[in-house]
Amino acid sequence: MDGHRLSRGLGLFSIGLGAAELAVPARVAALVGIAPVRGARPVLRALGAREIVSGAGLLAGGPRRALPFWMRVAGDAVDVGLLLWAARAPRTRRARVIAAVAALAGIAALDIYAARRAAP
């Protein structure tokens, strides 16, 4: 895949996901199967802001700068950890959480691929 298309696609995806986490955090949580947890909305909004910053970094830096990709990899690891932590709640829909973790693993693989490709 062309590096410019990959960085642009990941950047736009990041901005879109971040906007959703900022605007409708409860719906995003429900979509990935997280039960309503006290204090989850501010956390999701913070994750949304991080996604937007990461996406902007990818769009600004293009495929030649590895740092924005590695920032996304770190964010993916945080997201997986938070999802697994949230999965312990009694009303969590574990099948959806597992699907979200699997999707994150795929995205993280793309991020790692792009970061290694961009590294000098």
C-alpha positions in Angstrom: 0.0 0.0 0.0 1.2 3.5 -0.8 2.6 5.3 2.3 0.7 8.5 1.6 -2.6 6.7 1.3 -1.9 4.7 4.5 -1.0 7.7 6.6 -3.9 9.7 5.2 -6.4 6.8 5.8 -5.1 6.2 9.4 -5.2 9.9 10.1 -8.7 10.4 8.9 -9.8 7.2 10.7 -8.2 8.6 13.9 -9.9 12.0 13.6 -13.3 10.3 12.9 -13.0 8.0 15.9 -11.8 10.8 18.1 -14.7 13.0 17.0 -17.2 10.2 17.9 -15.6 9.7 21.3 -15.8 13.4 22.0 -19.3 13.9 20.7 -21.1 10.7 21.8 -19.0 8.8 24.3 -21.8 6.7 25.7 -22.7 5.5 22.2 -19.1 4.5 21.5 -19.0 2.7 24.8 -22.2 0.8 24.0 -20.9 0.0 20.5 -17.8 -1.8 21.8 -19.9 -3.5 24.6 -18.8 -1.5 27.6 -21.4 -1.3 30.3 -22.2 2.1 31.7 -19.4 2.8 34.2 -19.1 5.7 36.4 -16.6 8.2 35.1 -16.3 6.5 31.6 -17.4 9.6 29.7 -14.5 11.9 30.6 -12.1 9.0 29.9 -13.6 8.4 26.5 -13.5 12.1 25.7 -9.8 12.2 26.7 -9.2 9.2 24.4 -11.1 11.1 21.7 -8.9 14.1 22.0 -5.8 11.9 21.8 -7.1 10.3 18.6 -7.7 13.7 17.0 -4.2 14.8 17.9 -2.7 11.6 16.6 -4.7 11.9 13.4 -3.7 15.5 12.9 0.0 14.4 13.4 -0.4 11.7 10.7 -2.0 14.2 8.2 0.6 16.8 8.9 3.7 14.5 8.9 2.8 12.2 6.1 4.3 8.8 5.7 7.9 9.8 6.3 7.6 10.6 10.0 7.5 7.6 12.3 6.6 9.3 15.5 2.9 9.9 14.9 2.5 6.2 14.0 4.3 5.1 17.2 2.1 7.5 19.1 -0.9 5.6 17.7 0.7 2.3 18.6 1.0 3.5 22.2 -2.6 4.7 22.1 -3.7 1.3 20.8 -2.0 -0.4 23.8 -3.7 2.0 26.2 -7.1 1.3 24.5 -6.6 -2.5 24.7 -5.7 -2.2 28.4 -8.8 0.0 29.1 -11.1 -2.3 27.2 -9.8 -5.4 29.1 -10.2 -3.5 32.4 -13.7 -2.5 31.5 -14.6 -6.0 30.4 -14.6 -7.0 34.1 -17.8 -5.1 34.7 -20.9 -7.3 35.2 -23.0 -5.8 32.4 -20.3 -5.7 29.8 -21.0 -7.4 26.5 -17.8 -9.5 26.4 -18.3 -10.6 22.8 -18.3 -7.0 21.6 -15.3 -6.2 23.7 -13.4 -9.1 22.2 -14.4 -7.9 18.7 -13.2 -4.4 19.6 -9.8 -5.8 20.9 -9.4 -7.8 17.7 -10.1 -4.7 15.6 -7.6 -2.8 17.6 -5.0 -5.5 17.1 -5.5 -5.2 13.3 -5.2 -1.4 13.5 -2.1 -1.6 15.7 -0.6 -4.0 13.1 -1.1 -1.3 10.4 0.3 1.3 12.7 3.4 -0.8 13.4 3.8 -1.5 9.7 3.6 2.2 8.8 5.9 3.2 11.6 8.6 0.7 10.6 8.2 1.7 7.0 8.6 5.4 7.9 11.7 4.8 10.1 15.0 5.9 8.5 
